Amino acid sequence: VLYKEELGTGTPTPVTPEMQRVKRNQEQISSVLYKEGLGAGTATPVTPEMERVRRNQEHISSVLYKEGLGVGTPVPVTPEMERVKRNQENFSSVLYKEELGTGTPTPVTPEIERVKRNQEHFSSVLYKEELGTGTPTPVTPEIERVKRNQEHFSSVLYREELGTGTPIPVTPELERVKRNQEHLSSVL
C-alpha cells in the first residue's frame, strides 16, 4: 500500500527498438492477448503418421483402452508361472501370514550361543553391564608412542606447542604448484 507514496516524478526514457521488442513479446506471452489477431490457419493433410498417432492416443485413453479388445489367446499355466504367483502371494502385506504352518525347531548350537552373546555385547544398553575388572598392562615405550600420536591427532591439542617452522626458498616448482592450487580452488 505504501510503496508508491513519495514516488515523485520519473525521468522519461526514449522508446528503443529493444523496448518495443520486449513489449511485443510480453503481449504474445500474455494469457489474455495470445489469441488476438490469430488469423486463419493453414490446413495440413492427414498423413498415415498422424492417423497412427491418433489411434495410439485412443488406445492410451483411460476410457477407450478396453473397447474393441477382441478375444485373447489362452496361455498354459507353467510351473514358472505358478512359482511367481506363489511368490506374489508371499510378498502380499495381507496374505504373508496366512497358512503359516508350524516351524521347524533348530537345536541351540555353540555357534548360535556365541552369536547371541555377541548380539548382547553390541546392544547399546547392555554393552557395559557385568563389565568385570580389567587386567592392568605395563606402560611400554610403544604405548607411550601411541599415546603421543593420539595427542597429536586430537583436534584440540594439535596446535599446542607447535614451535617455529623452517623457512624454505620459493622455487619455480613451488610457484607452479601454488598457481595450480589457485586454479583448482573451489572458492576462486
C-alpha positions as CSV (number, residue, x, y, z in Angstrom):
1,V,0.0,0.0,0.0
2,L,2.8,2.4,0.9
3,Y,5.3,1.6,-1.7
4,K,4.0,4.3,-4.1
5,E,4.0,7.1,-1.5
6,E,6.5,9.8,-2.1
7,L,7.3,8.4,-5.5
8,G,8.0,11.7,-7.2
9,T,8.2,12.1,-11.0
10,G,10.3,9.8,-13.1
11,T,12.7,10.6,-15.9
12,P,11.2,9.7,-19.3
13,T,13.3,7.4,-21.4
14,P,13.1,7.1,-25.1
15,V,11.4,4.1,-26.5
16,T,14.1,2.0,-28.1
17,P,13.7,-0.9,-30.6
18,E,14.7,-3.3,-27.8
19,M,11.9,-2.0,-25.5
20,Q,9.4,-2.4,-28.4
21,R,10.6,-6.0,-29.0
22,V,10.2,-6.8,-25.3
23,K,6.7,-5.2,-25.3
24,R,5.6,-7.3,-28.3
25,N,7.0,-10.5,-26.6
26,Q,5.0,-9.6,-23.4
27,E,1.9,-9.2,-25.5
28,Q,2.4,-12.6,-27.1
29,I,3.1,-14.3,-23.8
30,S,0.0,-12.7,-22.2
31,S,-2.7,-15.2,-21.4
32,V,-5.4,-12.7,-22.5
33,L,-3.9,-11.4,-25.7
34,Y,-2.2,-14.5,-27.2
35,K,-5.2,-15.4,-29.4
36,E,-5.9,-11.8,-30.7
37,G,-5.1,-11.3,-34.3
38,L,-4.7,-15.0,-34.8
39,G,-6.0,-15.2,-38.3
40,A,-6.9,-18.3,-40.3
41,G,-4.7,-21.4,-40.0
42,T,-3.3,-23.4,-42.8
43,A,-4.9,-26.9,-43.1
44,T,-2.5,-29.8,-43.2
45,P,-3.3,-33.1,-44.9
46,V,-3.9,-36.1,-42.7
47,T,-0.9,-38.3,-43.1
48,P,-0.6,-42.0,-42.2
49,E,1.7,-41.0,-39.3
50,M,-1.0,-38.7,-37.9
51,E,-3.6,-41.5,-38.2
52,R,-1.2,-43.8,-36.3
53,V,-0.6,-41.3,-33.6
54,R,-4.4,-40.7,-33.3
55,R,-5.0,-44.5,-33.0
56,N,-2.3,-44.7,-30.3
57,Q,-3.9,-41.8,-28.4
58,E,-7.2,-43.6,-28.4
59,H,-5.6,-46.8,-27.1
60,I,-3.8,-44.9,-24.4
61,S,-7.1,-43.2,-23.3
62,S,-8.2,-44.4,-19.9
63,V,-11.8,-44.7,-21.2
64,L,-11.3,-46.4,-24.6
65,Y,-8.4,-48.8,-23.8
66,K,-10.8,-51.8,-23.4
67,E,-13.1,-51.1,-26.3
68,G,-12.8,-53.5,-29.2
69,L,-10.4,-55.7,-27.2
70,G,-11.3,-58.9,-29.0
71,V,-10.7,-62.4,-27.9
72,G,-7.4,-63.3,-26.1
73,T,-5.2,-66.3,-26.7
74,P,-5.1,-68.6,-23.6
75,V,-1.7,-69.4,-22.3
76,P,-1.0,-72.7,-20.5
77,V,-0.1,-72.3,-16.8
78,T,3.6,-73.3,-16.5
79,P,5.4,-74.3,-13.3
80,E,7.3,-71.0,-13.5
81,M,4.0,-69.0,-13.6
82,E,2.8,-70.9,-10.5
83,R,6.1,-70.2,-8.7
84,V,5.8,-66.5,-9.5
85,K,2.1,-66.5,-8.4
86,R,3.1,-68.1,-5.0
87,N,5.9,-65.6,-4.6
88,Q,3.5,-62.7,-5.2
89,E,1.1,-64.1,-2.6
90,N,4.1,-64.3,-0.1
91,F,5.0,-60.7,-0.9
92,S,1.5,-59.5,-0.2
93,S,1.3,-57.5,3.0
94,V,-2.1,-59.1,3.8
95,L,-1.5,-62.7,2.9
96,Y,2.0,-63.3,4.1
97,K,1.0,-64.8,7.4
98,E,-2.0,-66.9,6.1
99,E,-1.5,-70.7,6.2
100,L,1.8,-70.2,8.0
101,G,2.0,-73.7,9.5
102,T,4.4,-74.8,12.2
103,G,8.1,-74.0,12.2
104,T,10.9,-76.4,12.4
105,P,12.9,-76.0,15.7
106,T,16.6,-75.8,15.4
107,P,18.9,-77.1,18.1
108,V,20.9,-74.5,20.1
109,T,24.4,-75.0,18.9
110,P,27.6,-73.4,20.4
111,E,27.7,-71.2,17.3
112,I,24.2,-69.8,18.0
113,E,25.1,-69.2,21.6
114,R,28.2,-67.3,20.5
115,V,26.2,-65.1,18.1
116,K,23.6,-64.5,20.8
117,R,26.3,-63.3,23.3
118,N,27.8,-61.1,20.6
119,Q,24.5,-59.5,19.9
120,E,24.1,-58.7,23.6
121,H,27.6,-57.1,23.5
122,F,26.6,-55.0,20.5
123,S,23.5,-53.7,22.4
124,S,23.7,-50.1,23.2
125,V,22.1,-50.7,26.5
126,L,23.8,-53.9,27.7
127,Y,27.4,-53.4,26.5
128,K,28.7,-52.1,29.9
129,E,26.7,-54.4,32.2
130,E,28.7,-57.1,34.0
131,L,32.0,-55.4,32.8
132,G,34.2,-57.0,35.5
133,T,37.7,-56.0,36.3
134,G,40.4,-55.3,33.7
135,T,43.9,-56.6,33.5
136,P,46.5,-53.9,34.0
137,T,49.2,-53.7,31.4
138,P,52.6,-52.2,31.8
139,V,53.3,-48.9,30.1
140,T,55.7,-49.8,27.4
141,P,57.6,-47.4,25.1
142,E,55.2,-48.5,22.3
143,I,52.1,-47.5,24.4
144,E,53.7,-44.1,25.2
145,R,54.4,-43.5,21.4
146,V,50.8,-44.3,20.5
147,K,49.6,-42.1,23.3
148,R,51.7,-39.2,22.0
149,N,50.4,-39.8,18.5
150,Q,46.8,-39.7,19.7
151,E,47.5,-36.4,21.4
152,H,48.8,-35.0,18.0
153,F,45.7,-36.3,16.3
154,S,43.5,-34.6,18.8
155,S,41.5,-31.7,17.2
156,V,42.1,-29.6,20.4
157,L,45.8,-30.3,21.1
158,Y,47.3,-30.5,17.6
159,R,48.4,-26.8,17.6
160,E,49.7,-26.6,21.2
161,E,53.5,-26.3,21.5
162,L,53.8,-26.0,17.7
163,G,57.2,-24.4,17.7
164,T,58.7,-22.5,14.8
165,G,58.8,-23.7,11.2
166,T,61.9,-23.8,9.0
167,P,61.6,-21.4,6.1
168,I,62.2,-22.8,2.6
169,P,63.1,-20.9,-0.6
170,V,60.3,-20.3,-3.1
171,T,61.3,-22.3,-6.1
172,P,59.8,-22.2,-9.6
173,E,58.3,-25.6,-8.8
174,L,56.6,-24.2,-5.7
175,E,55.2,-21.3,-7.7
176,R,53.8,-23.7,-10.3
177,V,52.1,-25.8,-7.7
178,K,50.7,-22.7,-6.0
179,R,49.2,-21.5,-9.3
180,N,47.7,-24.9,-9.9
181,Q,46.1,-24.9,-6.5
182,E,44.6,-21.5,-7.2
183,H,43.1,-22.8,-10.4
184,L,41.7,-25.8,-8.6
185,S,40.3,-23.8,-5.7
186,S,36.5,-24.1,-5.4
187,V,36.4,-20.5,-4.0
188,L,38.2,-18.7,-6.8
